[in-house]
Amino acid sequence: MYLNTAEKQKIYAQYGSGAQDTGSAESQIAQYTVRIAHLTEHLKKNRKDYSTQQALIKMVGRRRDLLNYLHRIDIMRYRSIVEKLNLRK
């Protein structure tokens, strides 16, 4: 798979509180962002891959739900992760 354990731990260390922090909203949002970017590149080459397109739409929705949760709970953490990942909104 394109995202092995070492790369995941690097994402968790950079955006979460540590390399083993898999549960925080920031680390999950960062992981979804990497996966979304990968699937977007795949869909640019393979326009008719509808199952991947559907998976991408679901993944974007899950990331949006996590971002909405962070916005409700702690606005400063939300603003921080949006700025770090260069996300719109």
C-alpha positions as CSV (number, residue, x, y, z in Angstrom):
1,M,0.0,0.0,0.0
2,Y,1.2,3.6,-0.6
3,L,1.0,4.5,3.1
4,N,3.2,2.1,5.2
5,T,3.5,2.1,9.0
6,A,6.6,4.3,9.1
7,E,4.9,7.0,7.0
8,K,1.8,6.9,9.2
9,Q,3.9,7.3,12.3
10,K,5.6,10.3,10.7
11,I,2.2,11.8,10.0
12,Y,1.0,11.1,13.6
13,A,4.2,12.6,15.1
14,Q,4.0,15.7,12.9
15,Y,0.3,16.5,13.4
16,G,-0.7,14.6,16.6
17,S,1.0,14.6,20.0
18,G,3.3,11.7,19.2
19,A,4.2,8.8,16.9
20,Q,1.6,6.5,18.6
21,D,-1.2,9.1,18.7
22,T,-3.6,7.5,16.2
23,G,-6.8,8.6,17.9
24,S,-6.5,12.4,17.9
25,A,-8.7,14.3,15.5
26,E,-5.7,16.2,14.1
27,S,-3.8,13.0,13.2
28,Q,-6.8,11.4,11.6
29,I,-7.5,14.5,9.6
30,A,-3.9,14.6,8.4
31,Q,-4.1,10.9,7.4
32,Y,-7.3,11.5,5.5
33,T,-5.7,14.4,3.7
34,V,-2.8,12.3,2.5
35,R,-5.1,9.6,1.3
36,I,-7.4,12.1,-0.4
37,A,-4.5,13.6,-2.2
38,H,-3.4,10.1,-3.4
39,L,-6.8,9.2,-4.6
40,T,-7.2,12.5,-6.4
41,E,-4.0,11.9,-8.4
42,H,-5.2,8.4,-9.2
43,L,-8.6,9.8,-10.5
44,K,-6.8,12.4,-12.7
45,K,-5.3,9.4,-14.6
46,N,-8.3,7.1,-14.4
47,R,-11.4,9.2,-15.0
48,K,-13.8,6.2,-15.2
49,D,-12.8,4.5,-11.9
50,Y,-16.2,5.1,-10.3
51,S,-15.5,2.9,-7.2
52,T,-12.5,5.0,-6.3
53,Q,-14.5,8.1,-6.9
54,Q,-17.2,7.0,-4.5
55,A,-14.5,6.1,-1.9
56,L,-13.0,9.5,-2.3
57,I,-16.3,11.2,-1.7
58,K,-16.9,9.2,1.4
59,M,-13.4,10.0,2.7
60,V,-13.9,13.7,2.1
61,G,-17.1,13.5,4.1
62,R,-15.4,11.7,7.0
63,R,-12.7,14.4,7.1
64,R,-15.3,17.1,7.0
65,D,-17.1,15.4,10.0
66,L,-13.9,15.4,11.9
67,L,-13.2,19.0,11.1
68,N,-16.7,20.0,12.2
69,Y,-16.2,18.1,15.4
70,L,-12.9,20.0,16.1
71,H,-14.6,23.3,15.2
72,R,-17.3,22.6,17.8
73,I,-14.9,21.3,20.6
74,D,-11.9,23.6,20.2
75,I,-11.7,26.4,17.6
76,M,-8.0,27.0,18.1
77,R,-7.1,23.4,17.3
78,Y,-9.4,23.6,14.3
79,R,-7.7,26.7,13.0
80,S,-4.3,25.2,13.6
81,I,-4.9,22.0,11.6
82,V,-6.6,23.9,8.8
83,E,-3.6,26.2,8.5
84,K,-1.0,23.4,8.7
85,L,-2.7,21.3,6.0
86,N,-3.7,24.3,3.8
87,L,-7.4,23.3,3.7
88,R,-10.1,25.6,2.6
89,K,-12.8,26.7,5.0
